[in-house]
Structure formats: structure tokens, C-alpha cells
Amino acid sequence: MGQTNQGKANPMEYMEGMERIDSDILDKVMAARDSYQPTRYTAQDVKKALQADRRGMEDFAALLSPAAEPYLEDMAREAQRETRKHFGNSVYLFTPIYISNFCENHCVYCGFNCHNRIHRRKLGQEEIEMEMDAIAKTGLEEILILTGESRQQSDVGYIGEACKIARKYFKMVGIEVYPMDTGGYRYLKGCGADYVTVFQETYSPDAYGQLHLKGQKRCFPYRFHAQERALLGGMRGVAFAALLGLSDFRLDAFSTGMHAYFIQRKYPSAEISFSCPRLCPVAGLPEEGASGAAPKWEAMEEVAERGLFQVMCAYRLFMPFAGITISTRERAQFRNHVVGMAATKISAGVSTGVGKHSEKVGGQGDSQFEIADKRNVHEIVAAIKGHGLQPVMNDYVYL
């Protein structure tokens, strides 16, 4: 295993036992990122991209550039046109369920960080069923299962049993857990999982190494190839995201788009989607100067809502068939604004803590991050209908 000058594991080298696949997509994405210079694009480049019938990589790059900021209303109109053309007036609903918050990684920005002072909790199978039963009674038919990234506390068998329980209550089951080998994803597919979400967090290797100090998550390429391994394991869909604010958000959004684009070209039948999270406050971080405290880094800057909206519109115009999810990290008003325009999927009745959906589950685990939109499913449905859109609980039927 490689070492950096600081003595830490090299984030670009694999750790022992990690599966390596034959893929050139990482090289392609890194080459595209290295060549992207957002400030070199002009208003003329943006206008050309907006007028294009089919938008390529250069159009996508222009739409993410500072030159596109004055054309955000034009981008919004075009994005809404593409959304309506491919998704109609449908808005899909789901909720996440956190079944464990134990984690073995030291990610300096995350509430589940192994050094953070939070109440850790792992649900048993009966408790998972209580939680899922409570969620299903709200009318939701899609669920996203999450854990902290601890293979010891949440092994593949434990996650698989959660997927089997979820299949009893929901028509669509997603997982957002630690990256796995192809065999792990194949097993979870057999347990009932439909799609996999993985946040690369940042596509800057330098920033990635500064932010991920310990654990298997420190390995950049193993995490990067997770979506491809999931597809090789038989998953129907994969979702991509950078946590905007950890590094230059334009470069990270561009890299996310290129990652999804190259995967789509290699696996044309895969269902591709984007999540669009921004960095937000978390609880339990160590005090400054304490062991494991977050180091200083220059790239962490807040991304304004306007910048996030530009990213979402650029995703829609570049990959019009892709789903786009808007996070509860965002205000209710902002989420109302983007659904049906660029976003096609919205979470409802969300808690990022463990065991917080059912009153029957005692001893709750602390949350991963603070949410801004605390509306329940009924309130989200009413808001969607109020905008002339159609809330959809499920669009997939197994025969």
C-alpha cells in the first residue's frame, strides 16, 4: 500500500483485498477534470449550448461555467422543457432509512465520523421491520437503506436481511452503504435491492486525501468504481453525487456529470441518476485542537442556492434522461421551486437518525446531518399537487 509524505495511506492506491476491475473510466474522468477551465467559457459558448439539440461535453462545461450565471433563467426554461419531455409532470417520492450509524472512517465533515461524540445505534431485524412498517403506512413505496460505513457492524449479510424486509413493504429498494466488491452487490441484488447510490464526495484527489484520513473510504479509486461494480453485480440503477462545498463545486459537478456520462455510454441499459447534496452542519464533531479534529483546508466554501440550481439545470440539459434528486438539506421553498423543473425525485418524511420513524423503537441513534425540510409525506404530496405536478410513489412493476 502506497504512502504519502505525511505517512498516511496514499488515497489513489488500493488497499489489500479490494477488488480491481478492468475499466478506463477513472482515467477518462480525471483527464476531463484536469482539462476543464470554467473561466475560459464565454457567453457565446453558453448561448450555443442552450440552442443545441443534443449537448455534448463542451456544452455541459459551458453551462457549468461562471459565464452561464446570467443565463440561469434561460437554462431553467430549457431544463423544464427537457424534464417535461422525458418525465412528464411526474415527481417521484421516497424516504431514506438509517439502520446503523456505526462507522470506521474518519471523514472530517461527516456526523458519523468514527471520532465524533454521538450516540451509536444499530437496529435489529425486528426494529428494522417496525421502522419500515411505519414508513410504508405513510403511503411511500420506495425506500433507500443507509448505514454508516462499518463492515464489522453492518456486514453484507445484515444489509441483505434489511433488503429482504424492505421488499415486503416497498416496490423499490435502494442502498447507500459502503462500497462493495461485485459479489457483494450481486448478493444484495438477490436480496431485493434495485439500485445503488454512492457519493464520491469530491473528485479532487488532493482534497479527497485531506478529507478522508482513515478507513477504507480513504481509497479514492475503489470508491470511484463502486457504481460500475454494482452494475456488474446486476443492479438496475446507479446514482452519482459530489458533496458540493468540499472542493471547487464547478469542477466537482463537471466530474460527477462526466462519471455518469461515461458509465451510461458503457452500460446503456443502466438507469442513471444524480443526487445534489450541499455541505451542511453536522453534530458531534470534535472540538478544534482535539484528537481527530477537522484540519484546515481552503476549498471548503458554501455553495449558494443559485449555484446549486445551475448545477441541476446543467445536469438536466446534458443528460436529459437521468433522474435528479433534491435533498432535504435544502429549504422547502427551494425544493418546491426545482421539482418538475430540473429535479424529478424528492424525499419526504426524512430523518437522518437511527430508529426515528416508529415509536416502538427505543434508544435512537444520532443523526448524520441537519435537514432543512422537515415536512412529512402528506405535506410534500400537497405541495407537489399545488404546483400542478403529479406525485408518484412507484413506476416499476416486477412481473
N, C-alpha and C positions, 0 to 999 in steps of 0.2 A: 504494500500500500504506500503510495507516494506521500511525501512530507513537504510542507511549505517551510519557508524560512522561520516562521513562528513556531514550528514544531507540531502544528495541527495537521490532521489528515488533509491531503490535497482534495478539494471538493470536486475536481474534474477526474479523479481516478476512482475506479470501482473498489469496493470493499470485498473481503473474502466471502465467497458463497453467493454473490449477486449474479443473477442471470444476465448474460450479454446476448443481444440479438443482432442479426445482420441487417443493419439499417444505416442509411446515409442521411437521414432526415435531420439529425442534430447538426451535422456539418453544414447542411443547406441553410438551416435557420440561423446558425451563428454567422455564416457568411453574409446572409441578408441583413442581419442586425449590424454587423461591422460596417457595411456599406451605406446604411441608412443615415442620412444627414437631414433632419427635419427642416432646418433653416434654408436649405438650398431650393426649396419649392416655392413657386410664385403663385400669384392669384390666377394667372393664366393656366397653370397646371391644375389648379383646383377646379376652375370652370370646365376644363377639358374632361376631368374625371366625372364631374356632375352630368355632363352631356353624353357620356359614353353609354352604349347599350350594354356592354359587358365590361366590367372593370378588372384590370389586371393589377399586378403588384405595384407598379408605379402609380397607378390611380389611388390605390389604398394608401401608399406612402404620402401622397399629396393630401389626401383627406384627413390624415392624422397630423399634418404639419401646422405650425403657427399661422401659415398663410390661409388656412381654411377657417380660422376663427370668425372672420367677418361674414362667412357664408353659412353659418350654422343653421339659419332658418331654411336656406335652400337645401342643405343636407337633410334636415328634418323632414321636409316635404317629400324628397326623393326616398328617404328611408321609409316613411309611412306608405308611400306608393308600393315599394317593394314588399313591405310586410303584408299589406292587404292582398297583393297579388298572389303571394305564396301561402299565407296563413289565414286569409280572410279576416274576420273580425274576432277570431278566437284568442283567448288568453288562458293559458294552462296554469293550474294551481297545484301546489304540492306543499309539504312541510318537511323539515329535517327532524330526525330523532337522534339525540345523542345517547348512546347506550353505555359509554365509558369515557372518562376524561383522564385516564392514566396515560402518560406519555414518557418516552425515553429520549426525546430530542431536546436540545437546548436551542430553541429559536427565540431570539431576543425580543420579538414583537408579539409573541403569542401567549394567550392566557393559560394554555395548557402546558407551557414550558416546564420541563421537569424540575427546574429550580424554583418555580413560583409557589407562593404560600397560598394554596387553595385547598378546598375540601375535595378529595378524590373519591370517586364513586364508580362502581361497575354494577350494572343491572344483571340480575339472574334471569333465567328464561321466563319464569312466571311474571316477573316485573316487566320484562320487555313486552310480553303479551298484554299486560294491563295497560301499558303506555299505548300500544298500537290499537287496542280496542277503543281507548278513549279518543284517539286521533280519528279513527275510522268513523266514529259516531258523529263527527263534525261534517261528514259528507265527502271528505277527501278520499281520493282513490290512488294517489301517488305519494310515495314516501322516499326520503333519502336517509339512509342509515349512516351515522357518523360515529367514529371513535377517536380518542387520542391515539397517537402513533406508538403503541406499545404492543409488540408481538407477544410479549410474555403475558400481559393481562388480557389482551384481545387477540387471541390466535385465530388462524383461519377457520378452525372448527367452530369457535364461538361466534364469529361473524356469519358463518354459514347457517348456524341454527337460527340466528336473528333473521336471515333472509327467508328461511323456511316459514317462520312465524309470520313474517310480513306478507308472504304470498297468500296466506289465509285471509288477509284483510284488505289487500290492495292489489290493483290491476297492474301497477308499475312500481318497480323497486330499483332504486339507485343506491350505490355505495360510494362514500367518500371516506376512505380509510388510508392506511399507509400503502405505498406502492408494493406490489407483489410480483412474483415470477408468473410466467404464463400459466403454469399448472395451478397456482392459487386462484387466478381469475377463472380458469376453466371449472374448478370446483365450485366457486361461488355462482357461476352461471348455472350449474346443475342444481344449485340450492334455490334458485329463483331470481337472481339478480339480472337486471336488464342493461344497466349502463353504469359507467364509472366516471366519477369526477375527480380530477387531480389539479390542484393549484401548483404551478411551478414556482409561485411566489414572485420571483424576479428572474429574468433571463440574462442578467448581468452576472457572469461568473465571479467577478471580483466582489460585488455586493453580496452575492449568494454566500460566498465564503465568510464574509464578515457577519452575516446574519444568522448562519446556521453553524453553531460551534461544536455540537456533539450529537451523536446518534446517527442512524442510517440515513436520515434525511440530509445529512451533510453531503452525500454523494449526488452531485448535480445530474450526471448523465443517467443514472439509474432512475431517478425521479422523472427526468425528461421522457424517457422511453416507456413510461407506465401505460399511457394510452395505447401505444402500439402493441404492447404485450397483452393488454386487455382485449383488443380486437383479435389478436392471435389466439387468445383463450376463448373466443366465441361470443364476447359481449356484443350486443347490438349497437350500442351507442357509447360515445365518449365526450366528455366536456372538458374545456380548456379555460384557464384563467391565470392572470398575474394579479397579485395583490397590489393594486395601484397605490403608489406612495412610497414603496420600498426603494425604488430607484427611479430613473427618468421614466415618467409614465408613458411618453410617446414611444420610446424605444421598447418598453415592455409590452405595450399594446400592439405595436407592429410585430414583435417577435411572437406574441400569442397568436395573432392572425396568421402569420406565416407557418407556424407549427400546425395549426388546424388545416390550413390550405394544403400543405404537403401530405398530411395524413389523408385528407379527403381524396387527393389525386391517387394515392397508393391504394386506398381502400374505398372505392367509390360507393359501395353499398352501406358504409358506416353512417350512422346518424350522428351529426356533428352539432355541438352547441357550445356557447360561451357563457361563462359567468363573469360578472363585472363588479367585483368587490373593491372597495377602497379601504385603506388602513383606518382603523378606528380604535378608540380606547379599550383597554383590557384591564381586568382586575388581577391583583396578586403579584405584580411584577416586583422583583427585589428592589430594595432601596438603592439609590445611587451610591456607588462605592462598596456595596456589599458583594459577597461572593456570587458570581453569576449575574451581576447587574449588566444591563444593556450597555454596550460600548457606544462611543460616539461615531456617527457616520454622517457624511454630508448629504447623501442622496435622499434622505427621508424628508419629504415635503408633502404637505397636504395637497391633494388634487381637488380642485374646485368642482362643483356640480356641473358647471359648464364644460369643463374638460372631460368629465366622465360621459356626458351626453354626446360630445364629439366622438369619443371612442366608440360608443354604442352605435351611433349612426354610421361610422366608418365600417364597423364590423358588418352591419346590415347591407351596406352598399357593395362591399367586397364579396361577401358570401351570403347571398340573399336567401338561401335555403336553410341556413343554420338557425337553430334556436338561440335565443338570448334571454338569460335570466337576470332579473334585477333583485338585488339583495335587500334584506331588512336592515342592513347597515344604513340605508338611505331613508330620508324623511318620507312620510306618507304622501305629501304633496308632490314630491319629485317622482315617486313610484307611480302615482296616478298619471303623471304627465307622460312618462315614457312607455307605459304599456299600450300596445296597439300601434305605437309609432315606430319604435325600434325593438323594444322588448316583447317577447312572446310568452314569457313564463314568470310567475310571481309566487313567492312563498307567502303563506298565511298561517296565523296562529303559531308563531315561531317562538321557541325557547332554545337558547344555546347551552342550557344546563342539562344535567342528567336527572331523569326521573321527575320532570316538572309538568307532565301532561295529565297524569292520573293522580287523584287524591289518595288512591290506595297504596301508592309507592311512597315509602317513608325514607328519610335520610337522603335528601337531594344532593347532587354534586354541583359544584360551582360552574358558572358559565364561561365559555371560551372568550366571548367579547360582548360588548354592549350593542343592543339593537336599537334602532331609531323608530321603527314602525312596529308597534305592539298590537296592531289590530287583529281581531280574531277572524275566523274564516267567513262568518256571516257579514262582517263589516267589509272585508275585501271583496266579496261577491257583490255586495250592494254598490261599492264604488265602481267596479268594472261595468256593471249594468248601467250605472249612472252616466258613463261615458259612451254609451251606445255599443258596448262590446259584449261578447258572449263568453262567460266563464265556462271552462271545460275542465272536467275532472280527470278524464282519461280519453285517449284517442287510439288505443291499441287493444286489439282483442286476440287472445290466443285461441286457435282452433284445435 
